[in-house]
Amino acid sequence: MQQTLNFDLSEQPIPVLLRGDKWDSVWSELTDNEDLNFVDASRGTSLSSLITSSVESIHTALIDGWTMMIGYSSGKDSETVLHLFLMALIRAVRSGATISQHHFILHTDTLIESPEVRWLADQKLAELERFIAKENLPLTIVLAKPGISQSWTGRILTGRGLPTFSNSTARQCSQDLKITSAKRAKAAYMRELPKEVRQKVCLLLGSRDAESTIRAANIAKQRGSSDRVIKTKDGGELYVVKNWLASDVWEFLLSAGMGSAYPLPSYLESNVTTAELYKAATGECVWSATEKKASDACGARFGCWACQAVGLDKSMETLLATDPERHGYMSGLNRIQRYLAKRRYAWEDRHPVGRTIYEGGYIKIQPDVYSPVFLERLLHVCCSMDYMEQKRADELAYKLATGQAEDNDWNRRMAEPQFRIISEEALVHIDFMWAFHHFNDKPFHALEIYHRVWSMGDLDLLEDEPQCETVPQSPIPKRRNVPALAWGSLLLWELPDCLSCFQHHHER
């Protein structure tokens, strides 16, 4: 039978552990704080009532024996869900309730996230790990990363596939970089749990109706609820911020922190850094106390720096435009993203020969994945951007060591490289795949490019990208089927020059 959480302290069970901190006093704060209890006439609700309702639903699920899983991106919505969950979890732990000991947070690192987002997520996860240990909470952080063949380098730079472009019917990148790796990490964690625990796992979701009509329709389709767990074939789901607006989310986060200025508790010093990043990426104030409109979310979206599904990366470009001194180190990454977007319809950049032998012994001649020549340049560019980032960090580290730069948090952070596109593991994988597909006329060509950059300083920084015009959209050249003949057959000499055909098609 479900138990209802009542925040009237006189009716709470006798706690077995009280520390007199914000996590204990938050319930009276939710009752007494005038700002948190302000009721907007147009909505008839207050932030306090939203928090109370959300925490109550999580606490009820905990008491009912559910093991809670949070998909955590470190963005504003998942951060809100995490804070609400911690409030409910600490309440249950300190009151001596019998609950699952296997709750977990699942975080996926795509390996190509915006360096600013990646850094912030890493800082938060480190703080959360310390907080979990300090409070002795039954909570585990599970980290997921794509396998080498599913990574961006393993899919694009090896010639195995193309980026997911803006009008693609399927988001292959999401499948490879996020979904598959998250499922693998979750399965590995779940295998170690008792059977009865595996059968009762509830996913806490940060989706909100106010995000869009499509999102609201999808939540409704899943029968999503904000006040009770809805059972699914995989366990359960709970949409704890379903009825929240973007303004509610920001008001909540900016009211949570460790200092006395913040009425709500947090495992972080504050959430100001998160708000500042959103503000820098949108060029607008992300929150104001008077914004209570139901129409909208803030519109900020942080994607992978190489993402082609969004066309131009507005969040990255806004960061670079609003504070080039602070975020300028990412300009090379944005240049790669723009170059790939501009060359989307450049069919001459594609490999013309398909790898599949179809029924009847034919292969397809039609632009497919990137050509060996294009991939060689793309690898050269990526290695060059890595080299310049390492050089930038090394120069600042030297200035710090010699007293030429101020010793502060920002400079200490930036004295380390903020990204690395081509790891040594990725390089070996790329080189192997190029050799496997006979891309080059000599072996170890990828290693040679890497050596030219790192040992000889032979760089390609895509300096031609700003002047590079966007190739206009055009239909893919018509497919040609040719027989897969035996090696050395004289008939091979009768085949047309396919690259010339593609170039002619593009010029028309």
VEXSE-238713 format. One record per residue (C-alpha): residue in three letters; y, z, x. Coordinates in steps of 0.5 Angstrom, whole numbers, plus 500, padded with zeros to 3 digits. Layout:
% residues N
alaYZX...
***
This chain:
% residues 508
met500500500gln507498503gln512503504thr519503503leu524504509asn530509506phe536510511asp537517507leu536521513ser534527508glu528523506gln526520513pro519523516ile520528521pro521525528val517527533leu522524538leu529524538arg534522544gly541523540asp542516542lys545510538trp538508536asp538515533ser545515530val545508527trp542509520ser548514519glu553509522leu550504517thr552508512asp559511514asn562505518glu568502514asp568496518leu560495517asn561496510phe566492508val564488502asp567481501ala568479494ser566472494arg559474497gly558481494thr555484500ser556487507leu554487514ser551494513ser547492507leu544485511ile542489517thr539495512ser535490508ser533486514val530492518glu527495512ser523489511ile521489519his519496518thr515495512ala511490516leu510495522ile507500517asp503495514gly499494520trp502487522thr503485530met510482530met511476534ile518473536gly520466538tyr525468543ser530462545ser536467547gly540464542lys545467537asp539467531ser533469536glu538474539thr539477532val532477530leu530481537his536486536leu533488528phe526488531leu528493536met532497531ala525497526leu520498532ile524504535arg525507529ala517507527val516509534arg520515534ser518517527gly511518530ala508512525thr502509526ile503501528ser500496532gln501496540his501489541his507486539phe510480543ile516476545leu514469546his519465550thr519458553asp522455559thr522447559leu524447566ile530442564glu534447560ser542447561pro543452568glu548456564val543457558arg537458563trp541464567leu543467561ala536467558asp533470565gln538476565lys537478558leu529478559ala530482565glu534487561leu529487556glu523488560arg527494563phe529497556ile521496554ala519500560lys524505559glu523506552asn515506553leu515501547pro509497545leu512490546thr510485551ile514479554val510472554leu513467558ala511459557lys512453561pro510446560gly504444565ile506439570ser503433566gln507435560ser514437564trp520432564thr518430571gly511429570arg512425564ile518421566leu518420573thr511419574gly512413569arg507416564gly512416558leu519415556pro525420554thr525422546phe531417544ser536419539asn532415533ser525416535thr521418530ala517423533arg520428538gln515428543cys519432548ser519438543gln511437543asp510437551leu516442553lys516447548ile510447542thr504445547ser506450552ala508456547lys501455543arg498455550ala501462552lys500465545ala493463545ala492466552tyr495473550met492473543arg485472547glu486479550leu487482543pro482486539lys479481533glu483485528val489485531arg489477532gln488476524lys494480523val500477527cys507476523leu512471526leu519473525leu523467524gly531466525ser532460521arg537461516asp539458509ala546457511glu544452517ser544446513thr541444506ile535441510arg533447513ala534451507ala529446503asn524447509ile524455508ala523454501lys518449502gln514454506arg516460501gly520463506ser522470504ser527475507asp524482504arg516481505val511478509ile508471507lys501470509thr500463512lys493460515asp496463522gly497470519gly504471516glu511469517leu518473515tyr525470515val529476516val536473517lys534468511asn541470507trp545471513leu551466515ala553464522ser559469521asp554475520val550473526trp556474530glu559480527phe553483528leu552481535leu559483537ser558490534ala552491538gly552494545met551500550gly558503550ser562507545ala566501543tyr560498539pro557501533leu551498533pro545499539ser543494544tyr538493550leu544489553glu551492555ser554487550asn553480547val560478549thr557473555thr553470549ala559469545glu563466551leu558461552tyr558458545lys565458545ala565454552ala560449549thr564448543gly571449545glu572454539cys572461537val565462535trp567468530ser572471527ala572477522thr575474517glu570468517lys565469511lys564462508ala557460506ser558453508asp557453515ala554455522cys558454528gly555447530ala553449537arg547446540phe544447547gly539442549cys536440555trp540437560ala536431561cys536430553gln536423550ala535425543val542427542gly545421545leu551424549asp550432550lys556434547ser555442549met554440556glu561435556thr565441553leu563446558leu565441564ala571439560thr574446558asp572450565pro570444571glu571450576arg566454573his561449570gly563443575tyr556444579met552441573ser556435573gly551431577leu546433571asn550430566arg551424570ile544423570gln543424562arg549419561tyr546414565leu539414562ala543414555lys547408557arg541404560arg537405554tyr537398552ala536395559trp530392558glu530390565asp529397567arg522397564his515396566pro513389563val505390564gly502395559arg496399561thr491398555ile486392555tyr486391548glu480388544gly478381546gly480382553tyr488382553ile494386555lys501387553ile507384556gln513387553pro518392556asp514399556val516405561tyr521405566ser519400572pro517402579val524400581phe528404576leu523410577glu525410585arg532410584leu531416579leu527420583his532419589val538421584cys534427582cys533429589ser540428591met543432586asp538438588tyr540437595met548437593glu546444589gln543447595lys548445600arg554448595ala550454594asp549455602glu556454603leu558459598ala553464601tyr556463608lys563464606leu560471602ala557473609thr563472613gly568475608gln571468606ala569469599glu570475594asp564479593asn563479586asp558478581trp560471580asn560469587arg553473588arg550469583met553462585ala550463592glu543461590pro542454587gln542454579phe537448578arg532445582ile529438578ile524436583ser520442586glu515440591glu509441586ala512436582leu514431588val506431590his504430583ile509424582asp507421589phe500421586met501418580trp505412583ala499411588phe494411582his498406578his499402584phe507402583asn509401591asp506397596lys505402601pro503410600phe507416600his513412597ala515418593leu515423599glu519418603ile524418598tyr524426598his524426606arg530421606val534425602trp533432605ser532430612met537425613gly542426608asp541419605leu544421598asp544417591leu549421587leu550416581glu557414583asp557408579glu555411573pro562412570gln564405571cys557403568glu558400561thr553402555val548397554pro549394547gln543395542ser538390542pro531389539ile525389544pro523383547lys517379543arg510382545arg506377549asn499377550val495375556pro488375558ala486381563leu483376568ala479377574trp483379580gly485372584ser484368578leu488361579leu490362572leu495368574trp499363577glu500360570leu503366567pro511366566asp516370570cys516376565leu522380568ser526373568cys524373560phe527380559gln533379563his534372559his533376553his538381555glu543376557arg543373550
***
